[in-house]
Amino acid sequence: MIFFDPGKLFERSLEPREDGFLYYPFHRRGGYLLSRREKEQLVEERRRAFGFSGVLKLILLLLLVSLAEMVVRQVLEQPSNEGVFTSAAGAAIVFAYLLWNLSNGVRLVWHREPVAPPRTDAQNDLALRRMLGLPKYIVVASMGLVLSGWLTFLGIVITSERPIIGIPMALLFGFALLRWLQMILRALRNRSA
């Protein structure tokens, strides 16, 4: 059983209306109206991009980049440089893939005006909780909390040697840590919603 069905998760994030579906692609902007055909198109695009085959294609692309770097280094007889190029290229590929596939809905409604007012932080948390279901919401938020906590600690440790990197890192992930904690506490407090 798959923990997340990307199409179903996206579909749950939409609010049904008599004339279509409300879609909130931005945290601080209003909701945009989608037709049934547009909704089905976006759901299918999410399934294709983040389902098993989409993730497999991304992994194969990363392996291909790594293999290409090894071949080029062998042909040019250069030292490995500890895979710096592969790491940078891999990160760029993953970032570009996620950015492109997560922004398909944004590209669809970019030229439109919102038809509903923006949601508050509490409404956004409630929508996320409804989309995932409370158990998965708690698991995702807990993973975010642990990861943010670890990266905040790492930023604090790095600060002693490289404050220019460590201080912003600790601050950034420290704020993320507080946000994840706030989301978990709000979810546990409002379990009945």
C-alpha positions as CSV (number, residue, x, y, z in Angstrom):
1,M,0.0,0.0,0.0
2,I,1.3,3.5,-0.9
3,F,1.6,5.9,2.0
4,F,0.7,8.8,-0.3
5,D,-1.3,8.8,-3.6
6,P,-0.1,12.1,-5.1
7,G,-3.3,12.5,-7.3
8,K,-5.6,11.8,-4.4
9,L,-3.8,14.1,-2.1
10,F,-4.0,16.9,-4.7
11,E,-7.7,16.2,-5.3
12,R,-8.3,16.4,-1.5
13,S,-6.7,19.8,-1.4
14,L,-9.3,21.2,-3.7
15,E,-12.6,22.6,-2.2
16,P,-15.6,21.5,-4.2
17,R,-18.1,24.2,-5.4
18,E,-21.2,24.0,-7.6
19,D,-19.3,25.6,-10.6
20,G,-16.0,23.7,-10.1
21,F,-13.2,23.5,-7.5
22,L,-11.4,26.1,-5.4
23,Y,-7.6,25.8,-5.7
24,Y,-5.2,27.6,-3.3
25,P,-1.7,27.4,-4.8
26,F,-0.3,30.3,-2.7
27,H,-0.2,30.6,1.1
28,R,-1.2,34.3,1.2
29,R,-3.4,34.7,-1.9
30,G,-6.9,33.7,-2.6
31,G,-8.5,30.7,-4.1
32,Y,-8.8,30.2,-7.9
33,L,-11.6,28.4,-9.6
34,L,-10.8,25.2,-11.6
35,S,-13.2,23.5,-14.0
36,R,-13.7,19.7,-13.7
37,R,-11.5,19.1,-16.7
38,E,-8.7,21.3,-15.3
39,K,-9.0,19.4,-12.0
40,E,-8.7,16.0,-13.7
41,Q,-5.7,17.2,-15.8
42,L,-3.8,18.5,-12.7
43,V,-4.6,15.3,-10.7
44,E,-3.3,13.1,-13.6
45,E,-0.2,15.3,-13.9
46,R,0.5,14.9,-10.1
47,R,0.1,11.1,-10.4
48,R,2.4,10.9,-13.4
49,A,5.1,13.1,-11.9
50,F,5.1,11.9,-8.3
51,G,3.8,8.3,-8.6
52,F,6.1,5.3,-8.9
53,S,7.0,5.8,-12.5
54,G,7.8,9.5,-12.1
55,V,10.0,8.9,-9.1
56,L,11.7,6.0,-10.9
57,K,12.5,8.3,-13.9
58,L,14.0,10.9,-11.6
59,I,16.2,8.2,-9.9
60,L,17.3,6.9,-13.3
61,L,18.2,10.4,-14.5
62,L,20.3,11.0,-11.3
63,L,22.1,7.7,-11.9
64,L,22.7,8.7,-15.5
65,V,24.3,12.0,-14.4
66,S,26.5,10.1,-12.0
67,L,27.5,7.6,-14.6
68,A,28.2,10.4,-17.2
69,E,30.5,12.2,-14.7
70,M,32.4,9.0,-14.0
71,V,32.9,8.3,-17.7
72,V,34.0,11.9,-18.4
73,R,36.5,11.8,-15.5
74,Q,37.9,8.5,-16.8
75,V,38.3,9.8,-20.3
76,L,39.9,13.1,-19.2
77,E,41.9,11.4,-16.5
78,Q,41.0,13.9,-13.8
79,P,40.7,13.3,-10.1
80,S,37.3,12.6,-8.7
81,N,36.9,15.8,-6.6
82,E,34.7,13.7,-4.4
83,G,31.6,13.9,-6.6
84,V,31.1,17.6,-6.3
85,F,29.7,17.9,-9.8
86,T,27.4,15.0,-9.3
87,S,26.1,16.3,-6.1
88,A,25.5,19.8,-7.5
89,A,23.9,18.4,-10.7
90,G,21.8,16.0,-8.8
91,A,20.5,18.7,-6.5
92,A,19.8,21.0,-9.4
93,I,17.9,18.2,-11.3
94,V,15.8,17.3,-8.2
95,F,15.0,21.0,-7.5
96,A,14.1,21.7,-11.2
97,Y,11.9,18.5,-11.3
98,L,10.1,19.4,-8.1
99,L,9.7,23.1,-9.1
100,W,8.3,22.3,-12.5
101,N,5.9,19.6,-11.4
102,L,4.7,21.3,-8.3
103,S,4.0,24.6,-10.2
104,N,1.8,23.1,-12.9
105,G,-1.3,24.4,-11.1
106,V,0.3,27.8,-10.5
107,R,1.0,28.1,-14.2
108,L,-2.6,27.2,-15.0
109,V,-4.1,29.9,-12.8
110,W,-1.3,32.5,-13.1
111,H,-3.3,34.9,-15.3
112,R,-6.6,34.6,-13.4
113,E,-7.9,36.7,-10.5
114,P,-8.7,34.9,-7.2
115,V,-12.4,34.2,-6.6
116,A,-12.1,33.5,-2.9
117,P,-10.3,35.4,-0.1
118,P,-7.0,34.1,1.3
119,R,-7.1,31.6,4.1
120,T,-5.6,32.2,7.5
121,D,-2.7,30.0,8.9
122,A,-5.2,28.0,11.0
123,Q,-7.4,27.4,7.9
124,N,-4.4,26.3,5.9
125,D,-3.3,23.9,8.6
126,L,-6.9,22.6,8.8
127,A,-6.9,22.1,5.0
128,L,-3.6,20.3,5.1
129,R,-4.9,18.1,8.0
130,R,-8.0,17.2,6.0
131,M,-6.0,16.5,2.9
132,L,-3.6,14.1,4.7
133,G,-5.9,12.8,7.5
134,L,-4.8,13.4,11.1
135,P,-2.4,10.4,11.5
136,K,-0.5,11.2,8.3
137,Y,-0.5,14.9,9.2
138,I,1.1,14.1,12.6
139,V,3.7,11.8,10.9
140,V,4.6,14.4,8.3
141,A,4.7,17.3,10.8
142,S,6.8,15.1,13.2
143,M,9.3,14.3,10.4
144,G,9.5,18.0,9.6
145,L,10.0,18.7,13.3
146,V,12.8,16.2,13.6
147,L,14.5,17.2,10.4
148,S,14.3,20.9,11.3
149,G,15.6,20.2,14.8
150,W,18.6,18.3,13.4
151,L,19.4,21.0,10.9
152,T,19.0,23.7,13.5
153,F,21.5,21.8,15.8
154,L,23.8,21.3,12.8
155,G,23.7,25.1,12.1
156,I,24.5,25.8,15.7
157,V,27.5,23.5,15.6
158,I,28.7,24.9,12.3
159,T,28.5,28.5,13.7
160,S,31.7,28.0,15.7
161,E,33.8,27.4,12.6
162,R,31.8,29.2,9.9
163,P,29.4,31.7,11.4
164,I,28.5,33.1,7.9
165,I,26.9,29.7,7.1
166,G,25.9,28.5,10.6
167,I,24.0,31.5,11.9
168,P,21.6,31.8,8.9
169,M,21.2,28.1,8.8
170,A,20.3,27.9,12.5
171,L,17.9,30.8,12.2
172,L,16.2,29.4,9.1
173,F,15.7,25.9,10.4
174,G,15.0,27.2,13.9
175,F,12.0,29.1,12.5
176,A,10.9,26.1,10.6
177,L,11.2,24.0,13.8
178,L,8.9,26.4,15.5
179,R,6.4,26.3,12.6
180,W,6.3,22.5,12.6
181,L,5.8,22.5,16.4
182,Q,3.0,25.0,16.0
183,M,1.3,22.8,13.4
184,I,1.5,19.7,15.6
185,L,0.2,21.5,18.7
186,R,-2.7,23.0,16.7
187,A,-3.6,19.6,15.2
188,L,-3.6,17.9,18.6
189,R,-5.6,20.8,20.1
190,N,-8.3,20.8,17.3
191,R,-8.6,17.0,16.8
192,S,-12.4,17.2,16.4
193,A,-12.2,19.4,13.2
